[in-house]
Amino acid sequence: MNIAVLSDIHGNYVALQAVIDYAINQGADTFVFLGDYVGELAYPQKTMEMLYSLREKYKCFFIRGNKEDYWLKYKAKGERGWKEFNSTTGALYYTYHNLKPRDLDFFMSLSYKEEIEFDGLPQITICHGSPQKVNEKLLPDSENTFVVMDNNVSDYILCGHTHVQGKIEHNGKKVLNPGAVGISHHCKGKAQFMMLRGASETWVYEFVSLEYDTEKVILDLYSSGLSEKAPYWCKVSENLLRTGEIAHGEVLERAMTLCKKKYGECSWPNIPEECWQGAVSEMLR
């Protein structure tokens, strides 16, 4: 049993192709996807078509991430304020309006977690954030993480969401995070995932980091028009793709601080572009 575990693609079809090719070359016969398939990057349909094609050839498990919740809530008119030509929500608007009904139906069909089993091997829980909440982060040295692990039915939890590759061990249980395929943090812009192999009634895991054509992904931000729809958000994406440092949330937080300083208050998503410009100028040098 050779399983490739992927999370947080975020529309990076170039990185996804590199990961799939590598995994298949390493003998992968099963793929586990931990959510956040599109969002942030250009041409989301290319990613979705790759996923649909892969599941026709290999056994695949798919879990819903917080991004999938965004698209479904927007469809149900539960989200408000997404706008084009806006660094706060332009990438969300762009992605949603490039999805097809088939994609939304697919997202709706996904569960937030699953317990999966393979003959003679320990049960695995797969989820995006944590087994109890789609956007909860399982962080090292966190008491909450240890409580989640103690309460979980499986000895292995596979999760993503943090965009940081790593493992957590506690009371004989393991959390394994494959990192992010699409926009990884703290790994110099590589695509990250994990190979999981069954051996002697246990699981052997290997964290993988791959170089790929990041400049192609950056070029797509401009050729697709996404950089016009979410100008400063895309500048953060460009920097992350090259360096793996300074996440969108960090720049967003600074932009909101500048907004509060100038206007006395600030609420998402109403953040002026001038505040984004100031945050980007300060943080991306």
Phi, psi and omega in degrees: 000116179237113186246132171263127182248120185234143176217158169053062177285320176054033176083009181273081184291334179292312176296320180301316180297319179297319180293314180300314181300316180296313183298316180296320178297332178272006175092017180299130176244355181217144178236134175243124181246129188254024171098174185058067186280321180226170185118140180090310191247174192277161174053059183301333180297331179295320176295313183298319180295324177296320179294316179297320179294319182295319183290345175282340185250335185226159173288127183228142171243135180233135178241149178279135175254181181292330177295320178298324175298321179303310185294321182289323177292323178296317178302321180277006178065029176272343177260145179226152170093003177288133183221150170286160176056049185210122187291337181283317187234001183300323180290324176296313180300313181301312183296312183301317183280002171251006174272156178251161177308324178301320181294315181294323175296320178298312179299319181297331183283349187274145175265166181278338176203160174214149167258122182241147182226147175230143187309126174077009183233154181298146177297148180235137169260127177247138182201175178267297180269293175212168178296345182255342183204134188294330183250020177273136180263128173268104187251148177298148176060025177256128179299325178298319178300317182294323177295316178300316181296316180298324183276349184280144184286335183260154175280345180239130172242124173255122183215164177235231172079321183280342184065019180234123182284140177166178180231154174228131179241138183198124176050042177080002179251160182228139164254127179240121180247117184286356187080192184250133172292315194273310181222087184277154180251139172064035176218028176059036171077016179279160171276132183238145175199190184219141170259133181236122185237134177276130181207125175051051176063024175216175179252134174248126184244150178223119175279135184236138173234127185238139167280149178207182185278079180296328181295329175296318180294320178294318177301321179299328178303326183269317182293333181279344186087000181297325181295336175280326183281335180216071193304302186280331173302318180290331175294323176294317178301315181300315180295319179296319181298326181275324190243334186078010184240154178067091184284162178304318182299325178294316181289321176302315180300318179292320178299321179290326176296316178296323179296314179297321181296322183275322188248356178087342178203161178199130177226136177296136007260019187274074181241113183301148179299328179297329178285322173298315180302316180296317180295316179296318180298322180289318193262332181253094183251000000 
